Amino acid sequence: MTSGGWDVIVVGAGSAGAAYAVRSAEKGKRVLLLEAGPDYRSAQMHEAWRSPNPVVALMDPTAAEGLLWMGLMSSRTDKQRSAPYWRGRGVGGSSSINGQIAIRPPMADFDDWAALGCSGWSPEDVLPYFARLEDDTEFGDEPHHGRGGPTPIHRMSQDRWGAVDGALARSALAAGFGWAPDVNAPTATGVSPYPINSRDGRRVTVNDAYLEAARELSTLTVRGGALVDQVIFAGSRATGVRLLVDGRVVTEEADTVVLSAGVIHSPAILMRSGIGPAEHLRSVGIDVRHDLPVGRGMQDHPMSLVSIPLTDAAAVKTPHDRHTNVCVRWTSGADAPQNDLMFVSLNQNVLTMATASTGTGSGAFGIWLNQNHSRGVLTLVSADPSDQPSVRQRMLSDETDLARMRHGVRTLVDLARRPEAAEITAGSLEKENADLFRVLESDGGLDDYLLATVVDAQHGTSTCRMGATTDPGTVVDSECRVLGVDGLHVVDASVFPSVPRANTNLATIMVGELMADRIA
């Protein structure tokens, strides 16, 4: 079955795809936005996902149904077994299930992108799009910020912080870390309140911020329940996609195809289309169209925690209490990139969404590696689009990353031992974190502990890396065009050359906004 042609087909209605599709439709392009998960209006979102704490929904099977990619697994390090890797499904994508943290990367990240051959991605190029996407209630009048954009951004007042938020901030300030009231300022470093993409304490997704207001555009068609199998071609030009709808195979045609299916599914679609590592494609029975390093280079932020047994007064009172409000960007040493590490507060001891718990008796100080050298691998297990890819993140496989995480964890322990943290601590830190304290002073022992226990921050990037066309790791050029074919682009976090020194949602929206102006 073949449907009529479109100017643009966008695959994936998440943070980049929704922004890209709406901005393109506003320009008069006829846009078909395809989403594998459900399409629904903002008012139909399960109320649990509006909570300030995403754990509420993740622990509710009625809320999680349909909005998560089930069966998607990943090993975090080479010494860990696979565990669930949560990715959003349905309109809004992962903006519907994430922690609602609206941090920009420091502008130094985009200096790095430009140095890698990503022309048009310097700080001066991207900053206007960060401003365009936001409505910052506190700093919106600053020249590097914006007011009136689709994404509301606010910061929780300190009188509403959790006990662990306050303890981390006081401990870090007392230890000599500086205060940075706006972590989204271009060069911010130090202790900051988290910016949050919510309004009146309720999550705002890209479905709410972009798609809801654009539903009446005659140039935009949104179709849910549409699982894209592969891109179709005429010669070397992409001409559309083949997808499954209610068990039927459907072909949609367009002048331009844009994959915005995210760090996992954009590379999977490319590989099923014959674009990827030739040897791997042949191993799963796929004819090779173009040999590119698709699926190579994945990154995320490895994270480790010091659990804090909380006094009754410090424990959260309800599962809807905000899970985190404070972060600390900092630099591990004179030879390290600026802000290569980050501390975070956890008012509940939630390792990640992959091991979510609503327990309220303990909190945590966390550390994650903000800038990474280690890279993972994503491969297909078959050519069947219903089979989830195999993901090996290979975190801390680079010795530089391990050394910086060792330093970060030891510094984190020092903060947790300070008197400012003792005010909220009931019992022994050493007993609560016995396995960690047993190896804390041994580099080898601490390495083994980290490799066995680190989790990710659900900030996956870089499986379809952007870069210079001469770089053997590059999949897309500076215009997000897939090398070696025409009419095919990837626009999402999978094109990031590396994981940024920040949560990824705002940067992903920015890419959608920017590329809507770039792709003719």
N, C-alpha and C positions, 0 to 999 in steps of 0.2 A: 504494500500500500504506500503510495507517495502522496504527500501533501504539497500545497503551493509554496512558492519561493518566498524568502524573507531577505531583507537587507542584512540582518545579523541574527545568528542563533547564538545564544549564551547558554552554556551548560553549567548549571549550578546557581542557586539563588541565595548563596551565603554572603559574607561580608563584602567580597569584591564583586561577585556577580550581580547582586541586587543593585549596588551603586552604579556599576558599569551599565547595566541594562536600562535603568531609569534615566540616567544622564543621556544615553544614546537615543532613547525614545523621545526625550524632551527636545532633541535636535531634529526630530522629524524622521529618524530612521525607523523602519518597520522591524521591530525586535520581537523574537520569540525566546522567552526565558523558560528553559526546561529544568525541572527539579525532580530528582529521583524520589524524594520524600513527599509528604502531603503539602498541598497548597491550602492555606486557610487565611481568613481575615484576622486582624489583630485581636478583635474581641473574642475570637474562638480559642486563643491560646490557653492551655491549662493554667489555672491560677497559681499552681505551685512554682511554675517557672518565673513568675513575677517577683518571687521572694528575693530579698537582698542576699540570701544565702542559697547558692545553687544546690547544696546538698539536700535541701528539702525535696526538690523535684527528683534528684537522682535516686533517692531512697523510696520514691513512690512509683511502683510499677505502672500505675495508670497514667502517670505523667510522662514517664520515659518512653512508653510505647509509641513507636513510629517516629520519634524525634532523635533517636540515636541509631548509628550504624551498628547493628547487632552482629556479633561474630567477628568484629575487627579486633585483632590482637597484635601486640608488639612486645618483643623483648627489649628491655631498656639497655642492658649491657650484655656483653658476651657471656657473662656468668649468671644471667637471670633467665628464668623461663618466661614465656609470653604471658601477658596479662591484658585485660581489656584496654583499648585505646579509644577513648571517647571522641567521636566526631559528630557534629550536628547534622541532622537530616531533616529535610523539609525547609520551607521558606524561612529565611533567617539564618540557616546553616548553624555554624558553631556560635554565632552571636546569640543564639537562643538558649545555649546551655553553658556558656562560659562563666567566669567569675565576675563579669561586668566591670572589668578593670580597664580604664581608658588611658593607658600610658602611650605616649609617643616614644619612639627611639630617640636617643640623642642625635643631633645633626651630624656628629662625627661618623655615625654609621653610613650616612649618605656620601660623605667624603670618601669613605672606603669603597662604596659602590662605584662612584665615578672613577676612582683609581683602578678598579678592575675592568674598566672599559664599558661601563654602563652609562653611555652618553645620555644626558638629559635627566639624570637622577641625582644631581648635586643637591645640597641643602637649599640653594636658591630655587631650584626647580620644584622640589616637593613641598616646601613650607606653605605656599599658597593653597595647596590642596588639603593639607592638614587643617588650615584655618577655615577653608570652605566647608568642611564636613561637620564642624562642631558648633555648638552653642554653649560656650563656657560661661557659667553663671558668675564666676569670680574674677577671671582674668580675660574675659572676652574682648575688652577694649585695648589690650596690649597689642602692639603691632604684629607679633608673631602668633596671635590667637584670633578667634572668630566668634561672632555672635550671630544667631539666627539660622545657623546651619541645621541639618537634619538630626545630628547626634547630640543629645543633651549631655553636658559634663558638669558634675559638681563634686565637691569634696565634703566628707562628713565632718561636722564641727567636732572639736576635741571633746566637748562635753558628752558626745554620743559615741566616742570610741569605746571599744571593749578594753578590758583590763590588760590583755596581752599587748594590744596596740600601744597603750600608754607606757607599759613597762619597756617595750622595745625602744620606743622613742626616747624615754628618759635614760635608759642604759647607754644607748648610742651617743646621745648628746654628751653625757657625762664622760664617755670614753674618748671624746674629742672629734666625733663626726659632726659636721656642720648641719645647719638647718636650711632646707630649700623648700619654701612654701609651695612652689609650682614645679613639680617634677617634669612638666612638659615644656618648661623653658628650654631653649636650644642647648644650653651647656649645664643644666642643673646636675648637681651631685650632692649627696648627703641624705639627711632624714627628711622624708616628705609624706604628706597625706596622699593616699591613693585618689586619683580622679576616677569617678564612677559614671558609667553611661546608664543612668537611670533618671527618672523624673518622679518626684514625690515618693521616693523609696521603692519604685517599681521598675523592673528591667525594661529597657527600650532596645529592641533588636533592629537589624536592618530591614526586617519586614515591616516593623512599625515606622521606622524613620524614613525609609525610602519607598517601599512598595505600596504601603497603604494609601499614601497620598497620590500615587501615580496610577492607581487601578483604573481610573477613568480615561486615561490617555488612549486615544484610538490607535496609537502606534505601538502599544505594548500589550503583548499576550503572555500570560503566565500559565504554565501547564505543569501541574504536579503529577506524581505517579508515573514519571517518564524516565526510565532507566536507560541512559545512553550506553550503547555497546561500543560503538566505534565511529570514527570520522570516515566519511566516504569521499572519494577522489575522482576527478577526471584528469588523467595524467598526473602531473605534479601539483595540481591545485585542489584544495579542499572545497567541496561543493555542498556539504551538508553532513548530516549525522544519521546513523541507524540506531533506533531505540526500541525499547519494549514498553508497550502500554497495554495493561490488562491482558498480558500474554500474547499480544499481537506484535508483529514486527512492523514498524512504521519508519518511513524515510522522510526526513525534512530537508529541504534544500535552502541554501542561502549564499549570498555573495561572500560573506565572511563568517567564519566559525570561531567562537571564543570559548575556550575551556576555562571555567571558573569553579571546578569541582573540588578544589582543595588539594592539600599536600598529599593525600592518599589517592584520590580518585582521578585527578587530572593526569598524573603519570600512568595510571592503570588504563585510562581510555587511550592515551597515546600508544601505549604498548600493544593493546588489542588492535590498534589501527596499523600496526607494523612499524611504528616509530619507537626505537629503543635499542638497547644493546643486542646486536645481531645474534650472538651465540645464545643468549637467554631466550630471545623470541623463538628461535628454531627449536629450543628444548621444550617449548610448550605448544609447538605446532603452528606457529604464526609466521606467515611469509614476511620477509623483511622488506619494508619500503625505504627506510632510511635508518642508518646505524648512528644512534645518538645515545649519550649517557643518561637516559631517562631513568629515574628511580635511584640514581646514585647521588650521594651528597646530602642526604637528609640530616637535619639538625633539630634539636629541641634544647631546652634548658634543664640539665640535670639538677636535681634538688635533694637536699638532705635536711633533716630536722633534729632539733634538740627538744624532746618532749618535756613539758612543764606541768607537774601535778598542781592543780589550782586550788587555792583556798575557796571556801564556799562563797565568799564575797566576790571573788574574781571569776567564778564560773559563769558561763552564759546562762541566761534565764529562760530563753526560748530558742528553738531551732531557727527562728526567723531573725535572730540577732545577726548583724553583719559579720561575716567570717573573717574579714581582714580590712584594715584601713591605713596601714603604715608600711612603707618600704624604705630601705636605705641603699642607695647606689654608692658604691665605693670602689677604689682601685687597690688591687692586691699588693702591688709593689712598684718600685721605680722603673722596672723593665716591662711592666704589664700595660696593656691598653687601658685607657681611662674607663672607669666604671665597668671593669670586667666581672665584678661580683655584685650580688644584691642580697640584702637581708629582707625578710618579710615576716610579718606577724601573722599568727593564726590563733584567733580567739577560741577555736575548736581545733583539736589535733586531727586534721584531715590531711593525710599524706598527699593524696591527689583525688581528683574525681574518680579515678579508677579504683580507689579503695575507700570510697566515701563512707563516713560514719557520722551519725548525729550525736555521738557521745559528747557530754558537756563537762566531764570531770577533769579533763586536761586540755591545755593549749600547747602552743609550740612557737619557738623561734625557728625560722627556716633560712636556708642559704641556697641560692642557685647561681650557677655559672652563667653569667650574662653573655660572655663571648666565648665561643667554642672553636676548637680545632677538629675534634672528632666528627666523623661523618658516618651515617648509616646507609642501609641498602633496602630498597623496596623492590620486590619481584612479584610476578604473577605466579599463581599456582596452577592456573589453567586459562584457556581463552574464554571461559564462561563468565559473563559480566555479573552473575549472581555470586560468584566466588570472591571473597575478600582477598586482597593481596597479602603476601607474607612481608612483615615489617621487622627488620632488625636495626634498632637505632644505634647500637654500638657506642653508646655514651661512654666517656672516659677511656676510650681506646687509645687516645693520644696522651702521652706522658705529661705534656704541658698542662692539659686539663686536669689530670689527677693531682699534680703538684699544687695547682691553684685551689682546687677543692679541698685538699688537706689544710692548706692555710686558712681557707674560709671557714671550715668546720671548727678549727681550733679557736679562731677569733669569735665565732658564734658561741662556743662554750664559754669563753671569757665573758661575753655579754650576759649570758644566762646565769653566771655565777655572781654578777654584780649585785650590790644591795638594792638597786632599783628593781631588779627582777625578783629578789628575795621577798619583796613586799607581797607578791601575788603567789608565791610558791608554798605549797603544803608538802612537807616531806622532803625526801632526798632526791636531788637531781641525779646523783650517781646511781641510785637504785632504779630510778625510772628509766635511765638510759644505760643500763649495765653493759650491754654489748659494745656500745660506743666507748664508754669510759675505760673498758678493759684494754682497748687498743689505741687509745687516743695519742699516746706518746710514741708509738711505733709507726714509722712511715709505711712499712710493708703491711702491718696489721690494719692500719687505717685504710690503705688502698683496698685490701680485701673486703673490709667492711663496706666501703663506699660502692664497690663493684657489685656487692651482693644486695645492697639496700636502696641505692638512689632511685628516685622516681623522676618522671618528667613533669613539666609544668603545662602539658597539653599545648605547646607552642610550636608545633611542627612546621618546618619550612624546607625549601631548597631541593626538592626532588625533580624540579625542571629548571635548573639554575639559569639565570640571566648573566651574560658576560660578553667579553670580546669574542668575536666569531672565530678567532684563532686559538682560543683557549679550549683544550680538550675536554674540560668539564662543562662547557656551555651547551644548553639545550635551546634557549631562546635568545634573540638579540635584544638590543636596547628598546626596540619597539614591541617587545614581547612576541615577536614572530618566531615560530618554530623553524629552526634552520633546515634548509633543503626543500621546503614545501611552500606553496603560496596560499594565501587566504586563511591561514590557521594561526591563532594566537593563544597564549596561555596568560590569564590575568588573575592571579591569586597569590597566596603566600608561597606556593611551590616555586615561584620564580625568584624569590629572594636569594641573592648570592650566598647569604649566611643568615642564621637566626639573629635578629636584631637584639640590642641590649634593652629589651622591653617586652612586655606582653605584645602579642601580634595583632590584635583585632583592629586597632586604629590604623596601623600601617597597611593592613590588608584593605580596609575601606579606602584609604588614600590611593592605593594602586588602582582600584576600580574607578575612582574619580578622575585620576590623572589620565588613565588610558582611554577613557571615553572622549577626552579631547585629542588624544594622539592618533587613534586609529581612524583613518579616513573612511 
